Amino acid sequence: MRGVRYPMQLRLGSAELATVADWDLDVALPAEQKGTHMSRFVAWLESLDRAIDATELRTQMGVMLEKLHADTGRIEARFPFFLRKRARSPASRACWNTRAAGSSRRRPARSRSGPRRWCR
């Protein structure tokens, strides 16, 4: 599933920021298993009930794979966020618009379980 725009909470250090991400999600299923329905990806997105950082994204990758009965998959989120930064003058602050991306990919160790079919 590609280009799904969905809200997310982003964790940067001790700060949590609300933003919206463009998500790409896919999993590899055994060839004999039919594809997964997109609603299951959306259900996974809806289950994200805490702020995401790189560590949490890796944890949620495992949750997604378990929910979709897959052992291989990829998550990518592209999102804007704003940072307030002190300007040179002590009384002023500047707002920086930044665009970032986070991704996680998991592949099993080499196996001989047969071909895989990717579902997006």
Secondary structure as the mmCIF struct_conf table of DSSP 4:
data_model
#
loop_
_struct_conf.conf_type_id
_struct_conf.id
_struct_conf.beg_label_comp_id
_struct_conf.beg_label_asym_id
_struct_conf.beg_label_seq_id
_struct_conf.end_label_comp_id
_struct_conf.end_label_asym_id
_struct_conf.end_label_seq_id
STRN STRN1 VAL A 4 LEU A 12
TURN_TY1_P TURN_TY1_P1 GLY A 13 SER A 14
STRN STRN2 ALA A 15 PRO A 30
TURN_TY1_P TURN_TY1_P2 ALA A 31 GLU A 32
BEND BEND1 GLN A 33 GLN A 33
HELX_LH_PP_P HELX_LH_PP_P1 LYS A 34 HIS A 37
HELX_RH_AL_P HELX_RH_AL_P1 MET A 38 GLU A 46
TURN_TY1_P TURN_TY1_P3 SER A 47 SER A 47
BEND BEND2 ARG A 50 ARG A 50
STRN STRN3 ILE A 52 ILE A 52
HELX_RH_AL_P HELX_RH_AL_P2 ALA A 54 LYS A 67
TURN_TY1_P TURN_TY1_P4 LEU A 68 HIS A 69
BEND BEND3 ASP A 71 ASP A 71
STRN STRN4 THR A 72 ARG A 86
BEND BEND4 ARG A 88 SER A 89
TURN_TY1_P TURN_TY1_P5 PRO A 90 ALA A 91
STRN STRN5 ARG A 93 ARG A 106
HELX_LH_PP_P HELX_LH_PP_P2 PRO A 108 PRO A 108
BEND BEND5 ALA A 109 ALA A 109
HELX_LH_PP_P HELX_LH_PP_P3 ARG A 110 ARG A 110
BEND BEND6 SER A 113 SER A 113
STRN STRN6 ARG A 116 CYS A 119
#
